[in-house]
Amino acid sequence: MPEGHSVHRIARQFARNFVGRPISASSPQGRFAQGAAELDGRTPTRAQAVGKQMFLEFDEQVWLRVHLGLYGAWDFAGEILVDPTIASANGRMGQTNQRGTDLAAPGDAPVFDEDGENSLASIGAPRRTRVHVRMSEQTRTLGADGTADTEEPGTAEWPPPVVGQVRLRLMTDVTAADLRGPTACAVETPEQVDAVIARLGPDPLVGDPVENEERFVAAVRRRNVAIGQLLMDQAVVSGIGNVYRAEMLFRARLDPHTPGKAIPEELVRALWDDWVGLLRVGVETGQMMTMDDLSPDDWRRAMASRDDRHWVYHRAGLPCRVCGTEVVVEEMQARKLYWCPSCQR
């Protein structure tokens, strides 16, 4: 399932390429025909992500809410303007550490992984699980500054052909966004949007930082529920999924079964601080990079391969990178939880 960093990247891409521009909307698949008709001809005025949900506001207080779920993704085509806050889009690289992100100078070559996480053309579920149109087939060439280079006539088809089951297509005169496989795609009123957001836990990139931290600490410490479950509860904290859960618990050396109310307050606050930093890195790089203090070569390998990017996630049966104990996997909340029984005890 796409986690919070991906949804924030999508919202920023919409803000950069769609907000303030009249759009056409259609539902090639037909399942969202009525909703698309309500959006057609309107102008987006704001794009916002909260956790795993994106909200796109249109004129006259009409909202589009999208939850990608397990298999959803947006495919973008045409002239894609790069948000300067998304570092890897401009070829810059970041590295996780206890203080946040260290960005190298612009001009460093971008690193794309086998799942295409570091991408402007497609953001969402891993590409191998769904239909995907390659960037070279549907987009105009992007220049170094993120704008479209001039190309010879006939090298790209516009508008791009519809491929696969597209629930919703949004288009300006130069940019298209195709939505496939979402769990939720709905046109809503401001009151409905407010009600959804009210049910969500704090997101480090939305709202007051101090209030967000206090909400998280209070929600964890009042519950006699395993922290491995609480981190996946979107009413406790927004945006954390299976990967970030496993990695955050390992980084904190915390047993996933520890009840929230039994965790010292300072450790709960440290978990929040870690989520703030990891989410920032994820938004900037487009990848869930959770390892610290890597050499430049190890960093590039990790950016290119998920197997070199995480401490315990997806490493069941392999030795812990710290102590050598075999990493175990178990079911928690119907999702696989990876952890080290030696480091996390």
C-alpha positions as a Markdown table, in Angstrom:
| # | Residue | x | y | z |
|---|---|---|---|---|
| 1 | Met | 0.0 | 0.0 | 0.0 |
| 2 | Pro | 1.3 | 3.5 | -0.8 |
| 3 | Glu | 2.3 | 5.2 | 2.4 |
| 4 | Gly | 2.1 | 8.8 | 3.5 |
| 5 | His | 5.2 | 10.0 | 1.6 |
| 6 | Ser | 3.7 | 8.9 | -1.7 |
| 7 | Val | 0.4 | 10.7 | -1.1 |
| 8 | His | 2.2 | 14.0 | -0.2 |
| 9 | Arg | 4.3 | 13.7 | -3.4 |
| 10 | Ile | 1.1 | 13.3 | -5.4 |
| 11 | Ala | -0.5 | 16.3 | -3.7 |
| 12 | Arg | 2.5 | 18.5 | -4.5 |
| 13 | Gln | 2.5 | 17.3 | -8.1 |
| 14 | Phe | -1.2 | 18.3 | -8.4 |
| 15 | Ala | -0.5 | 21.6 | -6.7 |
| 16 | Arg | 2.3 | 22.4 | -9.2 |
| 17 | Asn | 0.6 | 21.2 | -12.4 |
| 18 | Phe | -3.2 | 21.4 | -11.9 |
| 19 | Val | -4.1 | 24.1 | -9.3 |
| 20 | Gly | -5.3 | 27.3 | -11.0 |
| 21 | Arg | -5.8 | 25.6 | -14.4 |
| 22 | Pro | -9.2 | 24.6 | -15.7 |
| 23 | Ile | -9.5 | 20.8 | -16.2 |
| 24 | Ser | -11.4 | 18.3 | -18.1 |
| 25 | Ala | -12.5 | 15.2 | -16.2 |
| 26 | Ser | -13.7 | 11.8 | -17.5 |
| 27 | Ser | -14.0 | 8.3 | -16.4 |
| 28 | Pro | -12.8 | 6.0 | -19.2 |
| 29 | Gln | -13.6 | 3.0 | -17.1 |
| 30 | Gly | -17.1 | 4.3 | -16.5 |
| 31 | Arg | -17.2 | 3.6 | -12.8 |
| 32 | Phe | -16.8 | 7.3 | -11.9 |
| 33 | Ala | -18.8 | 8.9 | -14.7 |
| 34 | Gln | -21.1 | 10.9 | -12.5 |
| 35 | Gly | -18.3 | 12.2 | -10.3 |
| 36 | Ala | -16.2 | 13.1 | -13.4 |
| 37 | Ala | -19.1 | 15.0 | -14.8 |
| 38 | Glu | -19.3 | 17.1 | -11.6 |
| 39 | Leu | -15.6 | 17.9 | -11.9 |
| 40 | Asp | -15.5 | 18.5 | -15.6 |
| 41 | Gly | -14.7 | 22.2 | -16.5 |
| 42 | Arg | -13.9 | 23.2 | -12.9 |
| 43 | Thr | -10.6 | 24.7 | -11.7 |
| 44 | Pro | -8.6 | 23.1 | -8.8 |
| 45 | Thr | -7.8 | 25.6 | -6.1 |
| 46 | Arg | -5.9 | 23.5 | -3.6 |
| 47 | Ala | -4.3 | 20.1 | -3.2 |
| 48 | Gln | -3.7 | 18.6 | 0.2 |
| 49 | Ala | -2.6 | 15.2 | 1.6 |
| 50 | Val | -3.4 | 14.0 | 5.1 |
| 51 | Gly | -1.9 | 10.6 | 5.8 |
| 52 | Lys | -2.9 | 8.2 | 3.0 |
| 53 | Gln | -5.7 | 10.4 | 1.6 |
| 54 | Met | -5.5 | 13.2 | -0.9 |
| 55 | Phe | -8.0 | 16.0 | -1.1 |
| 56 | Leu | -8.2 | 18.2 | -4.3 |
| 57 | Glu | -10.4 | 21.3 | -3.9 |
| 58 | Phe | -12.2 | 22.8 | -6.8 |
| 59 | Asp | -14.1 | 26.1 | -7.3 |
| 60 | Glu | -17.4 | 26.4 | -5.6 |
| 61 | Gln | -16.2 | 24.3 | -2.7 |
| 62 | Val | -16.3 | 21.0 | -4.5 |
| 63 | Trp | -13.8 | 18.4 | -3.3 |
| 64 | Leu | -12.3 | 15.2 | -4.8 |
| 65 | Arg | -11.1 | 12.7 | -2.2 |
| 66 | Val | -8.9 | 9.8 | -3.2 |
| 67 | His | -7.5 | 6.9 | -1.1 |
| 68 | Leu | -5.2 | 4.8 | -3.2 |
| 69 | Gly | -5.5 | 1.7 | -1.0 |
| 70 | Leu | -3.4 | -1.3 | -1.8 |
| 71 | Tyr | -3.3 | -1.1 | -5.6 |
| 72 | Gly | -4.1 | 2.5 | -6.5 |
| 73 | Ala | -1.7 | 4.9 | -8.4 |
| 74 | Trp | -1.7 | 8.1 | -10.4 |
| 75 | Asp | 0.0 | 8.1 | -13.8 |
| 76 | Phe | 1.0 | 11.5 | -15.1 |
| 77 | Ala | 1.7 | 12.5 | -18.7 |
| 78 | Gly | 2.6 | 15.6 | -20.7 |
| 79 | Glu | 4.4 | 18.6 | -19.3 |
| 80 | Ile | 5.2 | 17.9 | -15.7 |
| 81 | Leu | 6.5 | 20.8 | -13.7 |
| 82 | Val | 8.7 | 19.7 | -10.8 |
| 83 | Asp | 8.0 | 20.8 | -7.3 |
| 84 | Pro | 11.4 | 22.1 | -6.0 |
| 85 | Thr | 10.7 | 20.6 | -2.6 |
| 86 | Ile | 10.8 | 17.1 | -4.2 |
| 87 | Ala | 14.6 | 16.6 | -4.2 |
| 88 | Ser | 15.1 | 13.5 | -6.3 |
| 89 | Ala | 13.0 | 14.9 | -9.1 |
| 90 | Asn | 15.7 | 17.4 | -9.8 |
| 91 | Gly | 18.4 | 14.7 | -9.5 |
| 92 | Arg | 19.3 | 15.6 | -5.9 |
| 93 | Met | 19.8 | 13.0 | -3.2 |
| 94 | Gly | 19.1 | 12.8 | 0.5 |
| 95 | Gln | 20.3 | 10.7 | 3.3 |
| 96 | Thr | 18.6 | 9.8 | 6.5 |
| 97 | Asn | 20.2 | 10.6 | 9.8 |
| 98 | Gln | 19.1 | 11.5 | 13.3 |
| 99 | Arg | 19.0 | 15.2 | 12.4 |
| 100 | Gly | 16.9 | 14.9 | 9.2 |
| 101 | Thr | 18.1 | 15.1 | 5.6 |
| 102 | Asp | 21.4 | 15.9 | 4.1 |
| 103 | Leu | 21.0 | 17.0 | 0.5 |
| 104 | Ala | 23.8 | 16.9 | -2.0 |
| 105 | Ala | 24.3 | 19.6 | -4.6 |
| 106 | Pro | 21.9 | 19.8 | -7.6 |
| 107 | Gly | 23.2 | 18.0 | -10.6 |
| 108 | Asp | 23.8 | 14.6 | -9.0 |
| 109 | Ala | 22.4 | 11.8 | -11.2 |
| 110 | Pro | 19.0 | 10.5 | -10.0 |
| 111 | Val | 18.7 | 6.9 | -8.9 |
| 112 | Phe | 15.6 | 5.0 | -10.0 |
| 113 | Asp | 14.7 | 1.7 | -8.2 |
| 114 | Glu | 13.2 | -1.4 | -9.7 |
| 115 | Asp | 9.7 | -0.5 | -8.5 |
| 116 | Gly | 9.9 | 3.0 | -9.9 |
| 117 | Glu | 9.3 | 4.8 | -6.6 |
| 118 | Asn | 11.6 | 7.7 | -7.6 |
| 119 | Ser | 9.3 | 8.8 | -10.4 |
| 120 | Leu | 7.4 | 11.8 | -11.7 |
| 121 | Ala | 5.4 | 9.8 | -14.2 |
| 122 | Ser | 3.8 | 7.3 | -11.8 |
| 123 | Ile | 3.2 | 7.5 | -8.0 |
| 124 | Gly | 1.4 | 4.9 | -6.0 |
| 125 | Ala | 1.4 | 1.1 | -5.8 |
| 126 | Pro | 4.4 | -0.8 | -7.1 |
| 127 | Arg | 4.3 | -1.0 | -10.8 |
| 128 | Arg | 4.6 | -4.7 | -11.0 |
| 129 | Thr | 1.2 | -5.1 | -9.5 |
| 130 | Arg | -0.7 | -3.1 | -12.0 |
| 131 | Val | -0.9 | -1.8 | -15.6 |
| 132 | His | 1.7 | 0.9 | -16.2 |
| 133 | Val | 2.4 | 3.1 | -19.2 |
| 134 | Arg | 6.1 | 3.8 | -19.4 |
| 135 | Met | 7.1 | 7.4 | -19.2 |
| 136 | Ser | 8.8 | 7.3 | -22.6 |
| 137 | Glu | 5.5 | 6.2 | -24.2 |
| 138 | Gln | 3.2 | 8.8 | -22.7 |
| 139 | Thr | 5.1 | 11.9 | -21.7 |
| 140 | Arg | 7.0 | 14.7 | -23.3 |
| 141 | Thr | 10.7 | 14.7 | -22.4 |
| 142 | Leu | 11.5 | 16.5 | -19.1 |
| 143 | Gly | 14.4 | 18.9 | -19.1 |
| 144 | Ala | 16.9 | 19.3 | -16.3 |
| 145 | Asp | 14.8 | 22.0 | -14.7 |
| 146 | Gly | 11.8 | 19.7 | -14.7 |
| 147 | Thr | 9.9 | 21.4 | -17.5 |
| 148 | Ala | 9.2 | 19.8 | -20.9 |
| 149 | Asp | 11.8 | 20.0 | -23.5 |
| 150 | Thr | 10.9 | 20.8 | -27.1 |
| 151 | Glu | 10.5 | 17.7 | -29.1 |
| 152 | Glu | 9.9 | 16.9 | -32.8 |
| 153 | Pro | 6.3 | 16.5 | -33.9 |
| 154 | Gly | 5.0 | 13.0 | -33.7 |
| 155 | Thr | 7.2 | 11.8 | -30.9 |
| 156 | Ala | 4.4 | 11.8 | -28.3 |
| 157 | Glu | 0.7 | 11.4 | -28.7 |
| 158 | Trp | -1.6 | 14.0 | -27.1 |
| 159 | Pro | -3.8 | 13.4 | -25.3 |
| 160 | Pro | -2.2 | 10.1 | -24.3 |
| 161 | Pro | -4.1 | 6.9 | -25.1 |
| 162 | Val | -6.1 | 5.4 | -22.2 |
| 163 | Val | -4.4 | 2.2 | -21.1 |
| 164 | Gly | -5.9 | -0.2 | -18.6 |
| 165 | Gln | -8.8 | 0.5 | -16.2 |
| 166 | Val | -8.6 | 4.2 | -15.6 |
| 167 | Arg | -11.1 | 5.3 | -13.0 |
| 168 | Leu | -10.6 | 9.0 | -13.5 |
| 169 | Arg | -8.7 | 11.1 | -16.0 |
| 170 | Leu | -8.0 | 14.8 | -15.1 |
| 171 | Met | -6.4 | 17.0 | -17.9 |
| 172 | Thr | -5.2 | 20.5 | -18.3 |
| 173 | Asp | -4.2 | 21.6 | -21.8 |
| 174 | Val | -0.7 | 20.2 | -21.3 |
| 175 | Thr | -0.8 | 17.7 | -18.4 |
| 176 | Ala | -2.8 | 14.5 | -17.8 |
| 177 | Ala | -3.3 | 12.4 | -14.6 |
| 178 | Asp | -4.9 | 8.9 | -14.8 |
| 179 | Leu | -6.1 | 7.2 | -11.6 |
| 180 | Arg | -6.2 | 3.5 | -11.4 |
| 181 | Gly | -7.3 | 1.0 | -8.7 |
| 182 | Pro | -8.2 | 3.3 | -5.8 |
| 183 | Thr | -10.0 | 2.2 | -2.7 |
| 184 | Ala | -11.9 | 5.5 | -2.6 |
| 185 | Cys | -12.6 | 8.1 | -5.2 |
| 186 | Ala | -15.4 | 10.5 | -4.3 |
| 187 | Val | -16.7 | 14.0 | -4.9 |
| 188 | Glu | -17.5 | 15.4 | -1.5 |
| 189 | Thr | -18.7 | 18.6 | 0.3 |
| 190 | Pro | -16.5 | 20.6 | 2.6 |
| 191 | Glu | -18.4 | 19.1 | 5.6 |
| 192 | Gln | -17.7 | 15.6 | 4.4 |
| 193 | Val | -14.0 | 16.3 | 3.9 |
| 194 | Asp | -13.8 | 17.9 | 7.4 |
| 195 | Ala | -15.4 | 14.8 | 8.9 |
| 196 | Val | -12.9 | 12.5 | 7.2 |
| 197 | Ile | -9.9 | 14.6 | 8.4 |
| 198 | Ala | -11.3 | 14.8 | 11.9 |
| 199 | Arg | -11.1 | 11.0 | 12.1 |
| 200 | Leu | -7.5 | 10.9 | 11.1 |
| 201 | Gly | -4.5 | 11.1 | 13.5 |
| 202 | Pro | -1.8 | 13.7 | 13.2 |
| 203 | Asp | 0.3 | 14.1 | 10.1 |
| 204 | Pro | 3.7 | 15.8 | 10.6 |
| 205 | Leu | 3.3 | 17.8 | 7.4 |
| 206 | Val | -0.2 | 19.1 | 8.3 |
| 207 | Gly | -1.1 | 21.5 | 11.1 |
| 208 | Asp | 0.7 | 22.6 | 14.2 |
| 209 | Pro | 3.8 | 20.6 | 15.0 |
| 210 | Val | 3.5 | 20.9 | 18.7 |
| 211 | Glu | -0.1 | 20.0 | 18.7 |
| 212 | Asn | 0.5 | 17.0 | 16.4 |
| 213 | Glu | 3.2 | 15.6 | 18.7 |
| 214 | Glu | 1.0 | 16.0 | 21.8 |
| 215 | Arg | -1.9 | 14.3 | 20.0 |
| 216 | Phe | 0.3 | 11.3 | 19.1 |
| 217 | Val | 1.8 | 11.0 | 22.6 |
| 218 | Ala | -1.6 | 11.1 | 24.2 |
| 219 | Ala | -3.1 | 8.6 | 21.8 |
| 220 | Val | -0.3 | 6.1 | 22.3 |
| 221 | Arg | 0.1 | 6.3 | 26.1 |
| 222 | Arg | -3.6 | 5.9 | 26.9 |
| 223 | Arg | -4.0 | 2.7 | 25.0 |
| 224 | Asn | -3.3 | -0.8 | 26.3 |
| 225 | Val | -2.7 | -1.9 | 22.7 |
| 226 | Ala | 0.5 | -3.2 | 21.1 |
| 227 | Ile | 2.5 | -0.4 | 19.6 |
| 228 | Gly | 2.8 | -2.5 | 16.4 |
| 229 | Gln | -0.9 | -2.1 | 16.1 |
| 230 | Leu | -1.1 | 1.5 | 17.1 |
| 231 | Leu | 1.3 | 2.7 | 14.5 |
| 232 | Met | -0.9 | 1.2 | 11.8 |
| 233 | Asp | -4.0 | 2.9 | 13.2 |
| 234 | Gln | -4.7 | 5.9 | 11.1 |
| 235 | Ala | -6.7 | 7.5 | 14.0 |
| 236 | Val | -3.6 | 7.4 | 16.1 |
| 237 | Val | -1.1 | 8.7 | 13.4 |
| 238 | Ser | -1.6 | 9.3 | 9.7 |
| 239 | Gly | 0.5 | 7.9 | 6.9 |
| 240 | Ile | 2.4 | 5.0 | 8.5 |
| 241 | Gly | 2.1 | 1.7 | 6.8 |
| 242 | Asn | 3.7 | -1.7 | 6.9 |
| 243 | Val | 7.2 | -0.6 | 5.9 |
| 244 | Tyr | 7.5 | 2.4 | 8.1 |
| 245 | Arg | 6.0 | 0.5 | 11.1 |
| 246 | Ala | 8.6 | -2.2 | 11.0 |
| 247 | Glu | 11.5 | 0.2 | 10.4 |
| 248 | Met | 10.5 | 2.7 | 13.1 |
| 249 | Leu | 10.1 | 0.0 | 15.7 |
| 250 | Phe | 13.5 | -1.4 | 14.8 |
| 251 | Arg | 15.1 | 2.0 | 14.9 |
| 252 | Ala | 13.6 | 2.6 | 18.3 |
| 253 | Arg | 14.7 | -1.0 | 19.4 |
| 254 | Leu | 11.1 | -1.5 | 20.6 |
| 255 | Asp | 9.3 | -4.8 | 20.9 |
| 256 | Pro | 6.2 | -4.5 | 18.6 |
| 257 | His | 4.1 | -6.2 | 21.3 |
| 258 | Thr | 4.7 | -3.6 | 24.0 |
| 259 | Pro | 1.4 | -1.9 | 25.0 |
| 260 | Gly | 1.4 | 1.8 | 24.2 |
| 261 | Lys | 0.7 | 2.8 | 27.9 |
| 262 | Ala | 3.8 | 0.9 | 29.0 |
| 263 | Ile | 6.2 | 2.8 | 26.7 |
| 264 | Pro | 8.0 | 5.7 | 28.5 |
| 265 | Glu | 6.9 | 9.1 | 27.3 |
| 266 | Glu | 10.3 | 10.1 | 26.1 |
| 267 | Leu | 10.4 | 7.0 | 23.8 |
| 268 | Val | 7.0 | 7.8 | 22.4 |
| 269 | Arg | 8.2 | 11.3 | 21.6 |
| 270 | Ala | 11.3 | 9.8 | 20.0 |
| 271 | Leu | 9.1 | 7.7 | 17.8 |
| 272 | Trp | 7.2 | 10.8 | 16.7 |
| 273 | Asp | 10.4 | 12.7 | 15.9 |
| 274 | Asp | 11.6 | 9.7 | 13.9 |
| 275 | Trp | 8.4 | 9.7 | 11.9 |
| 276 | Val | 8.8 | 13.4 | 11.2 |
| 277 | Gly | 12.3 | 12.8 | 9.8 |
| 278 | Leu | 11.5 | 9.7 | 7.8 |
| 279 | Leu | 8.4 | 11.2 | 6.2 |
| 280 | Arg | 10.4 | 14.2 | 5.1 |
| 281 | Val | 13.0 | 12.0 | 3.5 |
| 282 | Gly | 10.3 | 9.9 | 1.8 |
| 283 | Val | 8.7 | 13.0 | 0.3 |
| 284 | Glu | 12.0 | 14.4 | -0.9 |
| 285 | Thr | 13.4 | 11.2 | -2.4 |
| 286 | Gly | 10.2 | 9.3 | -3.3 |
| 287 | Gln | 11.6 | 6.2 | -1.5 |
| 288 | Met | 11.1 | 4.8 | 2.0 |
| 289 | Met | 14.8 | 5.1 | 2.9 |
| 290 | Thr | 15.2 | 4.2 | 6.6 |
| 291 | Met | 18.9 | 3.4 | 7.0 |
| 292 | Asp | 21.4 | 5.8 | 8.5 |
| 293 | Asp | 24.9 | 7.0 | 7.8 |
| 294 | Leu | 25.5 | 5.1 | 4.6 |
| 295 | Ser | 28.6 | 5.6 | 2.4 |
| 296 | Pro | 27.9 | 7.3 | -1.0 |
| 297 | Asp | 28.1 | 3.9 | -2.8 |
| 298 | Asp | 25.9 | 2.2 | -0.2 |
| 299 | Trp | 23.4 | 5.1 | -0.5 |
| 300 | Arg | 23.1 | 4.7 | -4.3 |
| 301 | Arg | 22.7 | 1.0 | -3.9 |
| 302 | Ala | 19.9 | 1.5 | -1.4 |
| 303 | Met | 18.2 | 4.0 | -3.5 |
| 304 | Ala | 18.2 | 1.6 | -6.4 |
| 305 | Ser | 17.2 | -1.5 | -4.5 |
| 306 | Arg | 14.7 | -2.0 | -1.7 |
| 307 | Asp | 16.7 | -4.9 | -0.4 |
| 308 | Asp | 19.5 | -2.5 | 0.6 |
| 309 | Arg | 17.2 | 0.2 | 2.0 |
| 310 | His | 15.7 | -1.2 | 5.1 |
| 311 | Trp | 16.8 | -2.7 | 8.4 |
| 312 | Val | 14.3 | -5.5 | 8.9 |
| 313 | Tyr | 11.4 | -5.1 | 6.4 |
| 314 | His | 11.1 | -8.0 | 4.0 |
| 315 | Arg | 14.2 | -9.6 | 5.6 |
| 316 | Ala | 12.5 | -12.7 | 7.3 |
| 317 | Gly | 15.1 | -15.4 | 7.8 |
| 318 | Leu | 18.1 | -13.2 | 7.1 |
| 319 | Pro | 20.5 | -12.0 | 9.8 |
| 320 | Cys | 19.8 | -8.8 | 11.6 |
| 321 | Arg | 22.1 | -6.1 | 10.2 |
| 322 | Val | 23.1 | -5.1 | 13.7 |
| 323 | Cys | 23.3 | -8.3 | 15.9 |
| 324 | Gly | 23.1 | -11.2 | 13.4 |
| 325 | Thr | 20.0 | -12.7 | 14.9 |
| 326 | Glu | 17.5 | -14.1 | 12.4 |
| 327 | Val | 14.8 | -11.6 | 11.5 |
| 328 | Val | 11.3 | -13.0 | 12.1 |
| 329 | Val | 8.0 | -12.3 | 10.5 |
| 330 | Glu | 4.5 | -12.7 | 12.0 |
| 331 | Glu | 1.0 | -11.5 | 11.3 |
| 332 | Met | -0.2 | -8.4 | 13.1 |
| 333 | Gln | -3.4 | -6.8 | 12.0 |
| 334 | Ala | -3.5 | -9.1 | 9.0 |
| 335 | Arg | -0.2 | -7.6 | 7.8 |
| 336 | Lys | 3.3 | -9.0 | 7.9 |
| 337 | Leu | 5.4 | -7.6 | 10.7 |
| 338 | Tyr | 9.2 | -8.0 | 10.5 |
| 339 | Trp | 11.4 | -7.5 | 13.6 |
| 340 | Cys | 14.5 | -8.6 | 15.4 |
| 341 | Pro | 13.8 | -10.6 | 18.6 |
| 342 | Ser | 17.2 | -9.7 | 19.9 |
| 343 | Cys | 17.5 | -6.0 | 19.2 |
| 344 | Gln | 13.8 | -5.3 | 19.9 |
| 345 | Arg | 13.3 | -6.8 | 23.4 |
